C-alpha cells in the first residue's frame, strides 16, 4: 500500500497572520499627545500654585500693614473704657481710689458680656 506523500513542489504556506488594516494613529503619536497634555496640565497647575502663594503673601503683608491701625483703634477703645470706668467709680464712691500702691499703669482686662443672659 503506497504511503501518502506531499504533492510535488510542497504544500502551500499556511497563512497564520491576519492582514487587517491598521486603524488609528501609531502608538507613538498617542504617547506624544498624552505627554503634551500632561505637560500643559502640570504647567497650569504650577501657575495656580504660584498665584496662590502670591495671594497669600499679599494677604499677609496687608495684615502686617494694618496692625498699627488696629492697635491704635484698640488703644482708643481702652482709653475710652478706662475713663468711663474711672468716672463711674467716682460717681459711685464719691472719690477716686487706687487699686495698687504704686503709680504704674496696669493694662485693664475687659470681658465683653451679653446684656441678657439666657439659660
ZASE-771594 format. One record per atom (N, C-alpha, C): atom name; residue number from 1; residue in one letter; x, y, z. Coordinates in pm, 1 decimal. Each point is the difference from the previous one (the first is absolute). Layout:
BEGIN
[r 'CA',NUM,'a',[X,Y,Z]]
...
This chain:
BEGIN
[r 'N',1,'x',[85.2,-115.7,0.0]]
[r 'CA',1,'x',[-85.2,115.7,0.0]]
[r 'C',1,'x',[90.1,122.4,0.0]]
[r 'N',2,'x',[-20.1,84.5,-98.4]]
[r 'CA',2,'x',[87.6,115.7,-8.6]]
[r 'C',2,'x',[-34.7,102.6,108.4]]
[r 'N',3,'x',[100.8,67.4,50.1]]
[r 'CA',3,'x',[-19.5,101.7,105.6]]
[r 'C',3,'x',[-31.8,132.2,-67.2]]
[r 'N',4,'x',[-88.9,77.9,68.2]]
[r 'CA',4,'x',[-32.2,132.3,-54.9]]
[r 'C',4,'x',[121.5,89.7,17.5]]
[r 'N',5,'x',[34.1,65.2,-105.3]]
[r 'CA',5,'x',[116.3,89.0,0.7]]
[r 'C',5,'x',[-47.3,140.5,-35.6]]
[r 'N',6,'x',[79.4,102.1,39.5]]
[r 'CA',6,'x',[-40.2,135.7,-37.7]]
[r 'C',6,'x',[3.6,14.8,-151.5]]
[r 'N',7,'x',[-81.6,94.9,-48.2]]
[r 'CA',7,'x',[2.0,17.9,-143.8]]
[r 'C',7,'x',[135.5,51.9,-46.5]]
[r 'N',8,'x',[26.1,-11.6,-125.0]]
[r 'CA',8,'x',[125.4,45.2,-55.9]]
[r 'C',8,'x',[7.5,151.5,13.1]]
[r 'N',9,'x',[107.2,50.5,54.1]]
[r 'CA',9,'x',[16.9,144.8,20.9]]
[r 'C',9,'x',[-43.2,41.5,140.0]]
[r 'N',10,'x',[-59.6,-87.7,79.2]]
[r 'CA',10,'x',[-37.1,27.7,138.4]]
[r 'C',10,'x',[-137.5,63.3,13.8]]
[r 'N',11,'x',[-40.4,10.9,123.4]]
[r 'CA',11,'x',[-129.5,61.7,27.4]]
[r 'C',11,'x',[13.6,151.3,-6.5]]
[r 'N',12,'x',[-113.5,64.9,-11.5]]
[r 'CA',12,'x',[0.5,147.3,3.8]]
[r 'C',12,'x',[32.9,44.8,142.1]]
[r 'N',13,'x',[63.0,116.0,14.8]]
[r 'CA',13,'x',[27.2,46.5,136.9]]
[r 'C',13,'x',[-131.5,31.7,72.6]]
[r 'N',14,'x',[-3.4,-34.5,129.4]]
[r 'CA',14,'x',[-119.6,23.4,80.8]]
[r 'C',14,'x',[0.8,146.2,45.6]]
[r 'N',15,'x',[-111.6,68.9,-22.8]]
[r 'CA',15,'x',[-8.7,140.7,40.1]]
[r 'C',15,'x',[-45.7,3.9,146.0]]
[r 'N',16,'x',[93.6,32.0,87.5]]
[r 'CA',16,'x',[-31.5,5.2,142.6]]
[r 'C',16,'x',[-13.3,143.4,49.7]]
[r 'N',17,'x',[35.0,96.5,-82.3]]
[r 'CA',17,'x',[-16.2,140.9,39.1]]
[r 'C',17,'x',[-123.4,56.2,-65.4]]
[r 'N',18,'x',[-65.9,90.1,75.8]]
[r 'CA',18,'x',[-114.3,68.0,-57.9]]
[r 'C',18,'x',[49.0,130.6,-58.3]]
[r 'N',19,'x',[-34.0,29.9,-115.4]]
[r 'CA',19,'x',[40.8,127.3,-59.6]]
[r 'C',19,'x',[-119.2,93.8,1.2]]
[r 'N',20,'x',[-21.3,61.4,118.7]]
[r 'CA',20,'x',[-107.1,96.9,14.6]]
[r 'C',20,'x',[58.1,139.3,-16.6]]
[r 'N',21,'x',[-79.2,94.1,-48.6]]
[r 'CA',21,'x',[51.8,135.7,-13.6]]
[r 'C',21,'x',[21.5,62.7,137.8]]
[r 'N',22,'x',[102.8,80.3,13.3]]
[r 'CA',22,'x',[31.9,65.7,126.5]]
[r 'C',22,'x',[-96.9,116.0,20.1]]
[r 'N',23,'x',[-65.0,4.3,118.5]]
[r 'CA',23,'x',[-94.4,106.9,28.8]]
[r 'C',23,'x',[65.2,99.8,94.9]]
[r 'N',24,'x',[-24.8,127.6,-18.0]]
[r 'CA',24,'x',[49.5,102.8,90.3]]
[r 'C',24,'x',[144.5,36.6,-28.2]]
[r 'N',25,'x',[52.6,80.0,92.9]]
[r 'CA',25,'x',[137.1,47.0,-14.2]]
[r 'C',25,'x',[96.6,-102.6,55.8]]
[r 'N',26,'x',[125.1,24.9,-25.2]]
[r 'CA',26,'x',[101.5,-86.6,57.3]]
[r 'C',26,'x',[6.0,25.3,150.7]]
[r 'N',27,'x',[36.1,-99.5,80.0]]
[r 'CA',27,'x',[3.7,17.1,146.2]]
[r 'C',27,'x',[93.1,112.4,44.4]]
[r 'N',28,'x',[104.9,26.9,-74.3]]
[r 'CA',28,'x',[91.0,108.2,38.0]]
[r 'C',28,'x',[-71.0,135.4,-3.3]]
[r 'N',29,'x',[-93.1,16.8,-95.0]]
[r 'CA',29,'x',[-73.2,126.6,-7.1]]
[r 'C',29,'x',[-90.4,17.0,122.4]]
[r 'N',30,'x',[-65.1,-107.2,43.1]]
[r 'CA',30,'x',[-82.1,7.4,120.9]]
[r 'C',30,'x',[85.8,33.8,121.9]]
[r 'N',31,'x',[116.6,-60.7,7.6]]
[r 'CA',31,'x',[90.1,26.0,112.2]]
[r 'C',31,'x',[43.8,146.6,2.1]]
[r 'N',32,'x',[31.7,54.0,-117.0]]
[r 'CA',32,'x',[40.3,141.3,-8.5]]
[r 'C',32,'x',[-117.0,90.8,38.5]]
[r 'N',33,'x',[-120.9,-34.0,-45.5]]
[r 'CA',33,'x',[-117.1,82.6,32.8]]
[r 'C',33,'x',[-27.9,-0.9,150.4]]
[r 'N',34,'x',[5.6,-116.3,62.5]]
[r 'CA',34,'x',[-25.3,-9.1,143.9]]
[r 'C',34,'x',[108.8,74.6,77.5]]
[r 'N',35,'x',[125.0,-13.8,-42.2]]
[r 'CA',35,'x',[108.7,72.0,66.5]]
[r 'C',35,'x',[-18.9,150.7,-13.5]]
[r 'N',36,'x',[-43.7,47.0,-117.6]]
[r 'CA',36,'x',[-24.9,143.4,-18.6]]
[r 'C',36,'x',[-112.3,50.5,88.8]]
[r 'N',37,'x',[-108.4,-76.4,9.0]]
[r 'CA',37,'x',[-112.8,40.2,84.4]]
[r 'C',37,'x',[41.6,2.9,146.5]]
[r 'N',38,'x',[75.2,-99.4,43.1]]
[r 'CA',38,'x',[44.2,-3.0,140.1]]
[r 'C',38,'x',[97.4,113.9,30.4]]
[r 'N',39,'x',[87.8,30.2,-93.9]]
[r 'CA',39,'x',[93.5,111.1,20.4]]
[r 'C',39,'x',[-75.9,131.2,14.7]]
[r 'N',40,'x',[-99.6,20.9,-86.8]]
[r 'CA',40,'x',[-79.9,121.7,9.6]]
[r 'C',40,'x',[-74.3,5.7,133.7]]
[r 'N',41,'x',[-54.8,-114.0,44.5]]
[r 'CA',41,'x',[-71.6,-3.4,128.1]]
[r 'C',41,'x',[90.6,30.7,117.8]]
[r 'N',42,'x',[118.9,-58.7,1.3]]
[r 'CA',42,'x',[93.6,27.4,109.0]]
[r 'C',42,'x',[45.6,145.6,-1.9]]
[r 'N',43,'x',[16.1,56.3,-119.0]]
[r 'CA',43,'x',[40.8,140.9,-11.0]]
[r 'C',43,'x',[-108.6,90.9,57.4]]
[r 'N',44,'x',[-127.3,-27.9,-35.0]]
[r 'CA',44,'x',[-109.3,81.4,53.3]]
[r 'C',44,'x',[-14.6,-20.1,151.4]]
[r 'N',45,'x',[20.9,-121.9,46.5]]
[r 'CA',45,'x',[-5.6,-27.8,143.5]]
[r 'C',45,'x',[106.7,79.7,73.8]]
[r 'N',46,'x',[120.7,4.0,-55.8]]
[r 'CA',46,'x',[107.9,79.1,60.0]]
[r 'C',46,'x',[-33.2,147.7,2.2]]
[r 'N',47,'x',[-62.2,49.6,-107.7]]
[r 'CA',47,'x',[-41.8,140.5,-1.2]]
[r 'C',47,'x',[-101.9,27.8,110.3]]
[r 'N',48,'x',[-93.7,-92.5,20.1]]
[r 'CA',48,'x',[-101.0,17.8,104.6]]
[r 'C',48,'x',[63.0,2.3,137.9]]
[r 'N',49,'x',[97.6,-88.2,23.2]]
[r 'CA',49,'x',[68.6,-1.7,129.4]]
[r 'C',49,'x',[72.6,131.7,23.0]]
[r 'N',50,'x',[68.9,49.0,-104.3]]
[r 'CA',50,'x',[71.2,128.0,15.0]]
[r 'C',50,'x',[-96.5,114.4,27.0]]
[r 'N',51,'x',[-116.3,-1.1,-65.5]]
[r 'CA',51,'x',[-98.3,105.9,23.1]]
[r 'C',51,'x',[-54.0,-6.0,142.3]]
[r 'N',52,'x',[-26.9,-121.1,50.5]]
[r 'CA',52,'x',[-47.0,-14.4,137.5]]
[r 'C',52,'x',[104.6,48.9,99.7]]
[r 'N',53,'x',[126.3,-30.3,-26.8]]
[r 'CA',53,'x',[106.6,47.7,88.3]]
[r 'C',53,'x',[6.8,151.6,-1.0]]
[r 'N',54,'x',[-13.9,59.4,-118.3]]
[r 'CA',54,'x',[5.3,146.5,-9.4]]
[r 'C',54,'x',[-118.4,63.1,72.3]]
[r 'N',55,'x',[-118.5,-59.8,-12.5]]
[r 'CA',55,'x',[-117.0,53.8,69.4]]
[r 'C',55,'x',[14.2,-11.4,151.1]]
[r 'N',56,'x',[54.7,-111.9,47.2]]
[r 'CA',56,'x',[18.4,-14.6,144.5]]
[r 'C',56,'x',[106.9,96.3,51.1]]
[r 'N',57,'x',[105.4,23.5,-80.6]]
[r 'CA',57,'x',[103.0,96.7,38.5]]
[r 'C',57,'x',[-59.7,140.4,6.4]]
[r 'N',58,'x',[-84.8,33.9,-98.3]]
[r 'CA',58,'x',[-64.3,131.9,-0.5]]
[r 'C',58,'x',[-93.3,15.6,120.2]]
[r 'N',59,'x',[-72.7,-106.2,33.9]]
[r 'CA',59,'x',[-89.2,4.2,115.4]]
[r 'C',59,'x',[79.3,19.8,128.6]]
[r 'N',60,'x',[114.6,-69.7,11.9]]
[r 'CA',60,'x',[82.9,12.5,119.3]]
[r 'C',60,'x',[54.6,141.8,13.0]]
[r 'N',61,'x',[49.6,57.4,-110.0]]
[r 'CA',61,'x',[55.1,135.9,6.8]]
[r 'C',61,'x',[-109.1,103.0,26.3]]
[r 'N',62,'x',[-119.9,-20.8,-52.6]]
[r 'CA',62,'x',[-108.1,95.1,29.8]]
[r 'C',62,'x',[-34.7,-4.4,148.6]]
[r 'N',63,'x',[1.6,-119.0,59.4]]
[r 'CA',63,'x',[-26.0,-9.6,143.7]]
[r 'C',63,'x',[112.6,64.0,79.9]]
[r 'N',64,'x',[123.7,-18.2,-44.6]]
[r 'CA',64,'x',[113.2,62.1,69.4]]
[r 'C',64,'x',[-12.8,152.1,-3.1]]
[r 'N',65,'x',[-41.9,55.1,-114.8]]
[r 'CA',65,'x',[-12.4,145.3,-10.1]]
[r 'C',65,'x',[-122.5,53.3,74.7]]
[r 'N',66,'x',[-97.6,-86.6,29.3]]
[r 'CA',66,'x',[-117.9,43.9,73.9]]
[r 'C',66,'x',[18.2,-7.0,151.6]]
[r 'N',67,'x',[104.7,-63.8,46.5]]
[r 'CA',67,'x',[21.0,-16.2,144.6]]
[r 'C',67,'x',[3.8,134.6,73.4]]
[r 'N',68,'x',[73.8,102.1,-48.4]]
[r 'CA',68,'x',[-0.9,128.5,73.7]]
[r 'C',68,'x',[-139.1,62.9,9.8]]
[r 'N',69,'x',[-78.3,-10.7,-105.7]]
[r 'CA',69,'x',[-135.1,57.1,2.8]]
[r 'C',69,'x',[-86.0,-74.2,102.2]]
[r 'N',70,'x',[8.7,-132.4,-1.1]]
[r 'CA',70,'x',[-78.8,-78.5,95.3]]
[r 'C',70,'x',[46.2,24.3,144.0]]
[r 'N',71,'x',[129.2,16.3,18.8]]
[r 'CA',71,'x',[51.7,27.7,134.8]]
[r 'C',71,'x',[-46.5,137.1,48.2]]
[r 'N',72,'x',[0.4,99.8,-89.3]]
[r 'CA',72,'x',[-47.6,133.6,38.6]]
[r 'C',72,'x',[-148.5,-4.6,36.3]]
[r 'N',73,'x',[-77.0,-75.9,-75.7]]
[r 'CA',73,'x',[-142.6,-12.2,30.2]]
[r 'C',73,'x',[-20.9,-66.8,135.8]]
[r 'N',74,'x',[78.4,-102.9,27.2]]
[r 'CA',74,'x',[-10.7,-67.7,129.9]]
[r 'C',74,'x',[41.5,93.9,113.5]]
[r 'N',75,'x',[104.7,79.7,-20.5]]
[r 'CA',75,'x',[43.6,95.2,102.9]]
[r 'C',75,'x',[-106.7,105.6,27.2]]
[r 'N',76,'x',[-63.9,51.1,-106.3]]
[r 'CA',76,'x',[-107.1,98.0,18.0]]
[r 'C',76,'x',[-114.3,-59.7,80.8]]
[r 'N',77,'x',[-34.6,-125.4,-30.2]]
[r 'CA',77,'x',[-107.6,-65.7,73.0]]
[r 'C',77,'x',[39.2,-21.5,146.1]]
[r 'N',78,'x',[125.7,-36.2,22.6]]
[r 'CA',78,'x',[48.4,-21.2,136.6]]
[r 'C',78,'x',[-3.9,129.5,81.1]]
[r 'N',79,'x',[43.6,112.1,-60.0]]
[r 'CA',79,'x',[-3.7,129.0,69.8]]
[r 'C',79,'x',[-144.0,38.7,30.0]]
[r 'N',80,'x',[-89.7,-18.2,-95.6]]
[r 'CA',80,'x',[-141.1,33.6,21.0]]
[r 'C',80,'x',[-59.1,-82.3,114.2]]
[r 'N',81,'x',[28.9,-130.1,1.2]]
[r 'CA',81,'x',[-53.1,-85.7,106.3]]
[r 'C',81,'x',[60.9,35.9,135.9]]
[r 'N',82,'x',[130.4,32.9,2.7]]
[r 'CA',82,'x',[64.7,35.2,126.8]]
[r 'C',82,'x',[-58.9,129.2,57.0]]
[r 'N',83,'x',[-16.3,99.2,-86.0]]
[r 'CA',83,'x',[-57.3,127.0,47.0]]
[r 'C',83,'x',[-145.1,-18.8,45.5]]
[r 'N',84,'x',[-75.9,-82.0,-71.3]]
[r 'CA',84,'x',[-138.5,-25.7,40.2]]
[r 'C',84,'x',[-3.4,-74.8,132.8]]
[r 'N',85,'x',[91.9,-93.0,19.8]]
[r 'CA',85,'x',[4.6,-75.8,125.1]]
[r 'C',85,'x',[35.4,91.5,116.8]]
[r 'N',86,'x',[97.7,91.1,-22.7]]
[r 'CA',86,'x',[37.1,93.0,107.3]]
[r 'C',86,'x',[-114.9,95.3,32.2]]
[r 'N',87,'x',[-71.2,46.0,-103.0]]
[r 'CA',87,'x',[-113.6,90.4,24.2]]
[r 'C',87,'x',[-110.9,-71.5,75.9]]
[r 'N',88,'x',[-27.2,-126.5,-35.8]]
[r 'CA',88,'x',[-102.6,-75.4,70.6]]
[r 'C',88,'x',[41.9,-27.0,144.9]]
[r 'N',89,'x',[129.2,-27.5,19.4]]
[r 'CA',89,'x',[50.9,-24.0,136.1]]
[r 'C',89,'x',[-12.1,125.2,85.1]]
[r 'N',90,'x',[33.4,115.3,-59.2]]
[r 'CA',90,'x',[-9.2,126.3,74.8]]
[r 'C',90,'x',[-145.5,32.4,32.5]]
[r 'N',91,'x',[-90.0,-32.0,-92.8]]
[r 'CA',91,'x',[-142.2,27.7,22.7]]
[r 'C',91,'x',[-56.5,-90.1,110.3]]
[r 'N',92,'x',[43.4,-127.2,-1.5]]
[r 'CA',92,'x',[-53.8,-93.1,100.2]]
[r 'C',92,'x',[64.4,17.3,136.7]]
[r 'N',93,'x',[132.4,17.7,4.6]]
[r 'CA',93,'x',[70.4,7.2,127.9]]
[r 'C',93,'x',[19.7,142.5,49.9]]
[r 'N',94,'x',[-10.8,97.2,-88.0]]
[r 'CA',94,'x',[18.4,138.2,41.9]]
[r 'C',94,'x',[144.5,43.9,-4.8]]
[r 'N',95,'x',[92.4,-92.0,-5.5]]
[r 'CA',95,'x',[142.2,34.9,-6.1]]
[r 'C',95,'x',[70.4,-103.7,-86.8]]
[r 'N',96,'x',[113.9,39.2,-50.6]]
[r 'CA',96,'x',[76.2,-92.2,-83.3]]
[r 'C',96,'x',[91.6,-83.1,88.6]]
[r 'N',97,'x',[-8.7,-129.4,-9.4]]
[r 'CA',97,'x',[82.9,-88.7,82.0]]
[r 'C',97,'x',[104.6,-65.8,-86.9]]
[r 'N',98,'x',[111.4,-37.3,63.6]]
[r 'CA',98,'x',[106.9,-67.6,-72.2]]
[r 'C',98,'x',[-5.0,-148.5,32.1]]
[r 'N',99,'x',[15.2,-78.0,-103.1]]
[r 'CA',99,'x',[-1.2,-144.6,19.0]]
[r 'C',99,'x',[136.5,-48.7,45.8]]
[r 'N',100,'x',[106.2,58.7,-55.9]]
[r 'CA',100,'x',[135.4,-42.4,31.3]]
[r 'C',100,'x',[68.4,107.0,84.6]]
[r 'N',101,'x',[110.9,-33.9,64.6]]
[r 'CA',101,'x',[72.3,93.0,85.1]]
[r 'C',101,'x',[101.3,83.2,-76.4]]
[r 'N',102,'x',[9.7,-18.4,-129.9]]
[r 'CA',102,'x',[93.2,81.0,-78.3]]
[r 'C',102,'x',[-75.7,60.8,-118.4]]
[r 'N',103,'x',[71.2,85.5,-73.5]]
[r 'CA',103,'x',[-63.7,70.0,-112.7]]
[r 'C',103,'x',[23.4,-69.5,-133.6]]
[r 'N',104,'x',[49.6,-121.5,5.8]]
[r 'CA',104,'x',[26.7,-72.2,-124.5]]
[r 'C',104,'x',[-132.2,-33.3,-68.5]]
[r 'N',105,'x',[-4.1,19.9,-134.7]]
[r 'CA',105,'x',[-122.1,-27.2,-74.7]]
[r 'C',105,'x',[-10.5,-149.7,-27.0]]
[r 'N',106,'x',[-113.0,-56.0,35.6]]
[r 'CA',106,'x',[-27.0,-140.4,-26.0]]
[r 'C',106,'x',[-112.5,-6.0,-102.2]]
[r 'N',107,'x',[25.2,-67.3,-106.7]]
[r 'CA',107,'x',[-99.6,-6.9,-106.7]]
[r 'C',107,'x',[-122.5,-75.5,51.1]]
[r 'N',108,'x',[-116.3,64.0,0.3]]
[r 'CA',108,'x',[-119.2,-67.9,51.3]]
[r 'C',108,'x',[-49.6,-105.8,-99.3]]
[r 'N',109,'x',[-66.4,-97.8,52.8]]
[r 'CA',109,'x',[-59.7,-103.0,-85.5]]
[r 'C',109,'x',[-150.6,15.3,6.5]]
[r 'N',110,'x',[-58.7,13.0,-114.5]]
[r 'CA',110,'x',[-143.4,12.9,-10.4]]
[r 'C',110,'x',[-55.6,-123.8,-67.7]]
[r 'N',111,'x',[-103.4,-53.6,56.0]]
[r 'CA',111,'x',[-66.3,-114.7,-61.8]]
[r 'C',111,'x',[-134.3,46.7,-52.9]]
[r 'N',112,'x',[-26.7,-31.2,-123.8]]
[r 'CA',112,'x',[-128.0,37.6,-59.3]]
[r 'C',112,'x',[-102.9,-103.2,42.2]]
[r 'N',113,'x',[-103.6,48.5,66.9]]
[r 'CA',113,'x',[-105.6,-90.3,45.7]]
[r 'C',113,'x',[-131.5,41.3,-65.4]]
[r 'N',114,'x',[-84.8,-93.9,-30.0]]
[r 'CA',114,'x',[-129.5,36.0,-61.6]]
[r 'C',114,'x',[-90.0,71.2,100.4]]
[r 'N',115,'x',[-89.3,84.1,-50.5]]
[r 'CA',115,'x',[-86.7,76.9,88.8]]
[r 'C',115,'x',[-106.7,-89.1,64.5]]
[r 'N',116,'x',[-54.6,-94.4,-75.5]]
[r 'CA',116,'x',[-100.9,-90.5,59.0]]
[r 'C',116,'x',[53.6,-143.0,-14.0]]
[r 'N',117,'x',[5.8,-67.5,113.7]]
[r 'CA',117,'x',[53.3,-135.9,1.7]]
[r 'C',117,'x',[-117.4,-97.5,-2.7]]
[r 'N',118,'x',[2.1,-91.1,-94.0]]
[r 'CA',118,'x',[-104.2,-100.8,-7.3]]
[r 'C',118,'x',[57.3,-135.4,38.0]]
[r 'N',119,'x',[-78.0,-80.6,62.2]]
[r 'CA',119,'x',[47.3,-131.4,43.3]]
[r 'C',119,'x',[-43.2,-106.8,-94.9]]
